[in-house]
Amino acid sequence: MTTLSLSDRVACYARAFQKWPASHLRLERSGVRESFYGFWCIGNDYRNKSTYHGAYPRGYLDRVQALFPDAVGERTLHAFSGSLPAGDYVRCDLVQPAEYTCDVLYLPRKVAAGQFTLVYADPPYTKLDAQKYGTLMIDRRKTTAALAHVVAPGGFLVWLDTVWPMHRKALWETVGQVAIRRSTNHAMRLVSVFRRTESAA
């Protein structure tokens, strides 16, 4: 992954989605800290490529990938990958076929520390969701800690959920949040973007 700044990434998104300026991200600065915020209206297109429960909303990955044009290949991980097909990335899922078929909590035992520079995470949001997958509900704090082990300092975690997940600030700095609305009768979701700190804690 190249060393694009947050400002560069926000600009990459704006160039990729010039026709939708309302979706562009706002970069804020507070002292030396930067973070971005936004709102994405994905729309009511229900024709997802996958009928798997909880699959990424149509168009979601295109938007996030616009922020990370430099993140491809074996250093990009999709945790909780579900029905995502094989591609130019690595997958981890407890139920569906993946390069790592295991609980995300076990990744630190299976891969080297700092192996990935970008992780996408789309975990079960509720106990009911977890039941539909045939798994237990995750512990968000333990999961973000496990992912911190496998992400290199300066790397990113893009977490899709209905909440801002618990995490250790010694491990993760929140650098972006984007609200996602699909259509009526759909839960609002939140994309939380974290950057791995230099801490080895």
Rosetta silent file (secondary structure, phi, psi, omega in degrees, C-alpha in Angstrom):
SEQUENCE: MTTLSLSDRVACYARAFQKWPASHLRLERSGVRESFYGFWCIGNDYRNKSTYHGAYPRGYLDRVQALFPDAVGERTLHAFSGSLPAGDYVRCDLVQPAEYTCDVLYLPRKVAAGQFTLVYADPPYTKLDAQKYGTLMIDRRKTTAALAHVVAPGGFLVWLDTVWPMHRKALWETVGQVAIRRSTNHAMRLVSVFRRTESAA
SCORE:     score description
SCORE:     0.000 S_00000001
   1 L     0.000  134.422  176.931    0.000    0.000    0.000 S_00000001
   2 L   -75.763  169.270 -176.512    1.300    3.439   -0.856 S_00000001
   3 L   -95.975   61.224  174.649    1.413    6.207    1.727 S_00000001
   4 L   -71.100  138.945  175.192   -1.604    8.199    0.600 S_00000001
   5 L   -77.557  168.180  175.162   -2.765   10.768    3.137 S_00000001
   6 H   -60.455  -38.476  177.784   -6.376   10.930    4.279 S_00000001
   7 H   -61.052  -41.435  176.897   -6.734   14.039    2.126 S_00000001
   8 H   -61.279  -41.892 -176.489   -5.471   12.047   -0.881 S_00000001
   9 H   -68.473  -41.383  176.495   -7.960    9.279   -0.176 S_00000001
  10 H   -61.642  -39.355  178.313  -10.882   11.663    0.123 S_00000001
  11 H   -67.742  -37.184  176.551   -9.815   13.201   -3.198 S_00000001
  12 H   -60.265  -43.102  178.599   -9.588    9.743   -4.804 S_00000001
  13 H   -62.352  -46.149 -178.105  -13.170    9.085   -3.766 S_00000001
  14 H   -60.483  -38.235  178.230  -14.370   12.428   -5.142 S_00000001
  15 H   -68.156  -38.625 -178.020  -12.731   11.717   -8.506 S_00000001
  16 H   -71.299  -26.998 -176.716  -14.259    8.241   -8.699 S_00000001
  17 L  -125.305   51.093 -178.747  -17.762    9.523   -7.872 S_00000001
  18 L   -60.021  -31.797 -176.629  -17.817   12.922   -9.545 S_00000001
  19 L   -76.246   -9.986 -177.572  -21.478   12.486  -10.538 S_00000001
  20 L  -124.562   67.205 -175.950  -22.557   12.078   -6.897 S_00000001
  21 H   -61.659  -25.494  179.255  -21.124   15.102   -5.037 S_00000001
  22 H   -65.781  -19.900  179.760  -23.549   14.593   -2.150 S_00000001
  23 H   -89.358   -4.597 -177.254  -21.654   11.385   -1.331 S_00000001
  24 L   -65.564  152.523 -173.232  -18.294   13.136   -1.138 S_00000001
  25 L   -94.936  145.420 -179.668  -16.482   13.004    2.164 S_00000001
  26 E  -104.035  122.094  179.811  -15.711   15.971    4.398 S_00000001
  27 E   -92.510  127.269 -179.762  -12.241   16.076    5.912 S_00000001
  28 E  -116.317  146.281  177.234  -12.009   17.705    9.332 S_00000001
  29 E  -122.773  136.949  174.770   -8.915   18.715   11.262 S_00000001
  30 E  -133.753   99.630 -173.308   -8.554   19.106   15.006 S_00000001
  31 L    68.288 -122.826  179.425   -5.024   20.088   15.859 S_00000001
  32 L   -94.157   -4.539 -176.543   -2.782   17.509   14.222 S_00000001
  33 E   -92.947  141.022  176.730   -5.572   14.944   13.876 S_00000001
  34 E  -123.002  148.031  172.756   -7.602   14.455   10.716 S_00000001
  35 E  -156.502  156.145  179.936  -10.773   12.452   10.117 S_00000001
  36 E  -120.526  156.346 -177.770  -13.428   12.311    7.432 S_00000001
  37 E  -139.492  153.359  178.634  -17.209   12.036    7.558 S_00000001
  38 E  -169.871  179.790  179.892  -19.929   11.384    5.024 S_00000001
  39 E  -141.531  122.907  179.313  -23.307    9.984    4.099 S_00000001
  40 E  -114.318  122.161  173.772  -23.886    7.397    1.368 S_00000001
  41 E   -99.049   99.153 -175.113  -27.351    6.712    0.027 S_00000001
  42 L   -68.083  -32.563  179.010  -26.843    3.332   -1.624 S_00000001
  43 L    99.841  177.667 -173.265  -30.407    3.268   -2.968 S_00000001
  44 L  -102.824   34.393  175.996  -33.110    0.654   -3.276 S_00000001
  45 L   -83.586  106.032 -175.563  -31.414   -1.668   -5.783 S_00000001
  46 L   -88.607    3.656 -174.259  -32.029   -5.063   -4.219 S_00000001
  47 L   -85.086   59.913  176.052  -30.231   -6.998   -6.963 S_00000001
  48 L   -60.670  150.813  176.612  -27.182   -7.916   -4.938 S_00000001
  49 L   -65.405  -22.363 -179.253  -24.801  -10.289   -6.657 S_00000001
  50 L  -121.887  141.680  174.327  -25.325  -12.557   -3.673 S_00000001
  51 L   -94.956    4.089 -179.933  -28.529  -13.642   -1.954 S_00000001
  52 L   -62.840  136.262 -178.990  -26.519  -14.578    1.137 S_00000001
  53 L   -57.492  129.126  175.632  -27.895  -12.973    4.291 S_00000001
  54 L    79.066   12.575  178.940  -25.994   -9.815    5.136 S_00000001
  55 L   -60.912  155.604  179.387  -23.992   -9.637    1.902 S_00000001
  56 L   -51.897  136.870  175.063  -22.354   -6.315    1.125 S_00000001
  57 L   -59.612  145.981  179.902  -24.901   -3.787   -0.198 S_00000001
  58 L   -57.964  128.378  179.378  -24.666   -3.329   -3.944 S_00000001
  59 L    90.424  -12.021 -176.772  -22.094   -0.636   -4.711 S_00000001
  60 H   -62.611  -49.393 -176.706  -20.601   -0.600   -1.205 S_00000001
  61 H   -63.597  -36.913  177.932  -17.263   -2.156   -2.132 S_00000001
  62 H   -57.997  -40.607 -178.617  -16.859    0.172   -5.118 S_00000001
  63 H   -68.559  -45.236 -179.091  -17.156    3.148   -2.780 S_00000001
  64 H   -68.553  -40.047 -179.847  -14.708    1.867   -0.195 S_00000001
  65 H   -63.770  -26.461  176.078  -12.232    0.721   -2.827 S_00000001
  66 H   -64.803  -28.720  176.311  -12.262    4.258   -4.236 S_00000001
  67 H   -76.659  -24.492 -175.560  -10.776    5.348   -0.899 S_00000001
  68 L  -126.986   61.186 -177.972   -8.117    2.632   -1.093 S_00000001
  69 L   -66.324  -15.808 -178.048   -7.075    2.397   -4.757 S_00000001
  70 L   -93.872    1.422 -174.252   -3.653    1.203   -3.638 S_00000001
  71 L  -106.909   95.124  175.594   -4.951   -1.767   -1.627 S_00000001
  72 L  -141.075  162.131  174.021   -5.099   -4.938   -3.693 S_00000001
  73 L    90.677 -161.980 -169.635   -3.652   -8.398   -3.476 S_00000001
  74 L   -70.728   -7.048  177.594   -2.583  -10.643   -0.661 S_00000001
  75 L   -95.492    7.210  175.321   -2.189   -7.775    1.824 S_00000001
  76 E  -111.747  128.040 -177.434   -5.947   -7.060    1.733 S_00000001
  77 E  -118.904  135.504  168.510   -8.209   -9.199    3.921 S_00000001
  78 E  -105.191  104.665  174.801  -11.976   -9.571    3.953 S_00000001
  79 E   -82.951  148.769 -175.388  -12.915  -10.789    7.441 S_00000001
  80 L    55.632   48.650 -170.079  -16.394  -12.334    7.765 S_00000001
  81 L   -72.054  -17.822  175.128  -16.216  -12.716    3.968 S_00000001
  82 L    53.050 -126.992 -174.895  -19.380  -14.807    3.649 S_00000001
  83 L   -88.064    7.203  179.808  -20.314  -15.386    0.015 S_00000001
  84 L   -58.210  125.130 -178.085  -17.664  -13.030   -1.389 S_00000001
  85 L   -71.188  164.493  175.958  -16.037  -14.913   -4.292 S_00000001
  86 L   -59.900  146.962 -178.286  -12.304  -15.443   -4.576 S_00000001
  87 L  -164.994 -158.900 -177.735  -10.479  -12.418   -5.939 S_00000001
  88 L   -85.369   59.962 -178.171   -7.401  -10.239   -5.611 S_00000001
  89 L  -168.926  176.826  178.273   -7.581  -10.382   -1.808 S_00000001
  90 E  -113.198  143.312 -179.502   -7.619  -12.874    1.065 S_00000001
  91 E  -117.639  151.102  172.949  -10.808  -14.057    2.784 S_00000001
  92 E  -136.975  126.106  177.879  -11.577  -15.289    6.288 S_00000001
  93 L  -153.054  146.804 -178.318  -14.894  -16.836    7.255 S_00000001
  94 L   -82.945  -25.695 -172.702  -16.033  -19.371    9.822 S_00000001
  95 L  -112.367  -48.314 -175.486  -18.804  -20.906    7.693 S_00000001
  96 L   -86.761  155.113  178.750  -18.234  -20.198    3.987 S_00000001
  97 L   -57.456  136.613 -178.597  -15.205  -21.382    1.950 S_00000001
  98 L  -159.838  168.125  176.181  -12.258  -19.009    2.319 S_00000001
  99 L   -63.001  -35.243  173.416   -8.472  -18.945    2.366 S_00000001
 100 E  -121.730  106.570  178.572   -8.776  -18.963    6.160 S_00000001
 101 L   -97.493   88.916 -175.736  -11.805  -20.909    7.353 S_00000001
 102 L  -164.130  168.082  171.554  -11.739  -20.006   11.005 S_00000001
 103 L   -66.208  139.416 -179.962  -13.013  -17.623   13.643 S_00000001
 104 H   -56.906  -30.213 -179.720  -11.435  -14.187   13.179 S_00000001
 105 H   -62.116  -22.067 -178.702  -10.173  -14.428   16.760 S_00000001
 106 H   -91.407   -3.621 -179.872   -7.823  -17.226   15.637 S_00000001
 107 H   -56.080  -39.856  179.615   -6.206  -15.233   12.832 S_00000001
 108 H   -59.548  -20.803  177.720   -3.270  -14.147   15.037 S_00000001
 109 H   -85.407  -15.920 -172.054   -2.346  -17.847   15.334 S_00000001
 110 H  -107.635  -23.866 -177.618   -2.514  -18.413   11.583 S_00000001
 111 L  -127.887  159.410 -178.646   -0.906  -15.361    9.985 S_00000001
 112 L   -70.297  150.492  175.570    2.141  -13.241   10.707 S_00000001
 113 L   -60.069  134.759  178.092    1.817  -10.040   12.692 S_00000001
 114 L    71.338   21.688 -176.754    1.254   -7.084   10.387 S_00000001
 115 L   -67.370  -29.394 -174.623    0.566   -9.275    7.350 S_00000001
 116 E  -112.530  150.466  175.087   -2.253   -7.047    6.038 S_00000001
 117 E  -107.388  -13.799  176.466   -2.448   -3.339    5.240 S_00000001
 118 E  -146.695  131.246  175.500   -6.229   -3.237    4.780 S_00000001
 119 E  -126.331  129.559  169.281   -8.984   -5.281    6.390 S_00000001
 120 E   -96.811  133.648  177.527  -12.672   -5.149    5.538 S_00000001
 121 E  -131.784  124.967  177.843  -14.919   -6.419    8.346 S_00000001
 122 L  -132.022   74.426 -172.793  -18.663   -6.986    8.026 S_00000001
 123 L   -78.602  171.079  170.145  -19.532   -9.020   11.133 S_00000001
 124 L   -59.015  137.261 -177.574  -22.926  -10.179   12.392 S_00000001
 125 L   -87.111  -28.665 -175.911  -24.644   -7.123   13.834 S_00000001
 126 L  -139.155  168.778  175.567  -26.911   -8.948   16.302 S_00000001
 127 H   -61.705  -36.031  178.615  -27.352  -12.329   17.964 S_00000001
 128 H   -64.237  -41.684  176.063  -30.190  -13.014   15.518 S_00000001
 129 H   -60.518  -44.737 -179.452  -27.878  -12.362   12.578 S_00000001
 130 H   -60.436  -39.889  177.929  -25.286  -14.685   14.086 S_00000001
 131 H   -60.853  -37.675  179.250  -27.904  -17.427   14.451 S_00000001
 132 H   -65.104  -29.479  177.002  -28.714  -17.122   10.758 S_00000001
 133 H   -85.562  -12.014 -176.459  -25.047  -17.780    9.979 S_00000001
 134 L    78.898   30.454 -179.388  -24.882  -20.654   12.446 S_00000001
 135 L  -129.642  174.803  172.819  -22.307  -18.904   14.625 S_00000001
 136 L   -86.563  156.638  175.447  -22.070  -17.171   17.980 S_00000001
 137 L   -67.127  142.879 -177.491  -22.324  -13.398   18.243 S_00000001
 138 L   -78.049  160.198  167.144  -18.911  -11.740   18.168 S_00000001
 139 L   -99.909  109.169 -172.850  -17.217   -9.785   20.917 S_00000001
 140 H   -61.517  -41.123 -177.992  -16.384   -6.561   19.075 S_00000001
 141 H   -63.735  -44.125  179.599  -13.593   -5.480   21.416 S_00000001
 142 H   -68.292  -35.576 -178.917  -11.796   -8.848   21.178 S_00000001
 143 H   -68.368  -45.086  178.382  -12.327   -8.963   17.425 S_00000001
 144 H   -64.606  -31.977  177.408  -10.856   -5.532   16.765 S_00000001
 145 H   -68.153  -42.140  178.162   -7.897   -6.487   18.988 S_00000001
 146 H   -62.700  -40.948  179.433   -7.320   -9.704   17.018 S_00000001
 147 H   -68.626  -30.955  176.853   -7.419   -7.777   13.759 S_00000001
 148 H   -60.793  -31.968  179.668   -4.939   -5.250   15.152 S_00000001
 149 H   -64.695  -35.339 -172.997   -2.427   -8.101   15.423 S_00000001
 150 H   -97.139   -1.958  178.467   -2.607   -8.878   11.710 S_00000001
 151 E  -102.500  132.096  179.546   -2.670   -5.260   10.429 S_00000001
 152 E   -69.036  149.408  174.011    0.617   -3.437    9.923 S_00000001
 153 E   -52.915  133.065 -175.831    1.121   -0.081   11.688 S_00000001
 154 E    88.965  -11.783  176.524   -0.429    2.593    9.484 S_00000001
 155 E   -77.009  176.134 -171.109   -2.757    0.046    7.900 S_00000001
 156 E  -126.873  151.195  171.337   -6.536    0.323    7.958 S_00000001
 157 E  -123.020  122.788  177.814   -9.624   -1.494    9.194 S_00000001
 158 E  -108.405  109.132 -170.419  -12.938   -0.712    7.476 S_00000001
 159 E  -110.790  118.915  178.269  -15.702   -1.945    9.787 S_00000001
 160 E  -102.294  125.345 -173.388  -19.333   -2.108    8.592 S_00000001
 161 E  -163.055 -178.782  172.196  -21.876   -2.383   11.404 S_00000001
 162 L   -99.605    0.254  179.077  -24.879   -0.714   12.993 S_00000001
 163 L  -137.490  162.434  168.694  -22.669    0.593   15.811 S_00000001
 164 L   -81.592  114.061 -169.837  -19.238    2.131   16.298 S_00000001
 165 L   -71.731  149.952  173.418  -17.430   -0.942   17.636 S_00000001
 166 L   -63.502  141.692 -178.587  -15.585   -1.062   20.920 S_00000001
 167 L  -160.985  160.200  176.902  -11.824   -0.920   20.373 S_00000001
 168 L   -89.197  125.149 -179.626   -8.614   -0.059   22.179 S_00000001
 169 L   -66.589  -20.105  176.017   -7.411    3.420   21.333 S_00000001
 170 L   -70.050  -19.454 -177.675   -3.866    2.195   21.881 S_00000001
 171 L  -105.893  -35.550 -172.915   -4.391   -0.041   18.831 S_00000001
 172 E  -131.562  133.973  171.885   -6.813    1.845   16.595 S_00000001
 173 E  -108.018  125.486  177.952   -7.365    5.484   15.725 S_00000001
 174 E   -75.054  119.092 -176.868  -10.760    6.308   14.231 S_00000001
 175 E  -117.088   -1.626  178.276  -10.048    8.317   11.060 S_00000001
 176 E  -169.144  147.649  174.618  -13.392    8.194    9.278 S_00000001
 177 E  -144.817  133.207 -179.293  -17.091    7.452    9.647 S_00000001
 178 E  -132.807  125.458  175.312  -19.730    7.228    6.938 S_00000001
 179 E   -81.961  141.090  179.314  -23.443    6.597    7.475 S_00000001
 180 E  -121.343  126.814  173.116  -25.107    4.302    4.925 S_00000001
 181 E  -118.648  130.880  176.283  -28.797    4.364    4.044 S_00000001
 182 L   -94.128  -72.638 -178.663  -30.254    1.846    1.620 S_00000001
 183 L  -161.034 -172.504  179.096  -33.997    2.327    1.489 S_00000001
 184 L   -61.200  148.916  178.609  -37.116    2.144    3.631 S_00000001
 185 L    63.474   20.614  171.861  -37.252   -0.676    6.186 S_00000001
 186 L  -114.265  140.058  177.267  -33.483   -1.140    6.094 S_00000001
 187 L   -66.139  143.178  171.200  -31.320   -0.566    9.144 S_00000001
 188 L   -70.527  142.393  177.812  -28.902    2.337    8.954 S_00000001
 189 E  -122.158  160.509 -178.991  -25.315    1.186    8.912 S_00000001
 190 E  -127.087  127.862  172.193  -22.080    2.853    9.860 S_00000001
 191 E   -94.935  115.120  176.220  -18.726    2.487    8.151 S_00000001
 192 E  -106.548  124.125 -179.588  -15.998    3.095   10.728 S_00000001
 193 E  -107.143  121.446 -179.200  -12.506    3.481    9.309 S_00000001
 194 E  -113.556  146.608  172.264   -9.648    2.852   11.722 S_00000001
 195 E  -112.942  132.374 -179.696   -5.915    3.320   11.256 S_00000001
 196 E   -68.009  129.882  179.708   -3.547    1.011   13.087 S_00000001
 197 L   -76.530  172.918  177.735   -1.384    2.888   15.546 S_00000001
 198 L   -79.542   -8.944 -176.351    2.350    2.392   15.910 S_00000001
 199 L   -66.573  143.802  174.282    1.754    0.840   19.341 S_00000001
 200 L  -100.763   12.759 -175.975    2.593   -2.810   19.857 S_00000001
 201 L   -64.547    0.000    0.000    0.271   -2.957   22.887 S_00000001
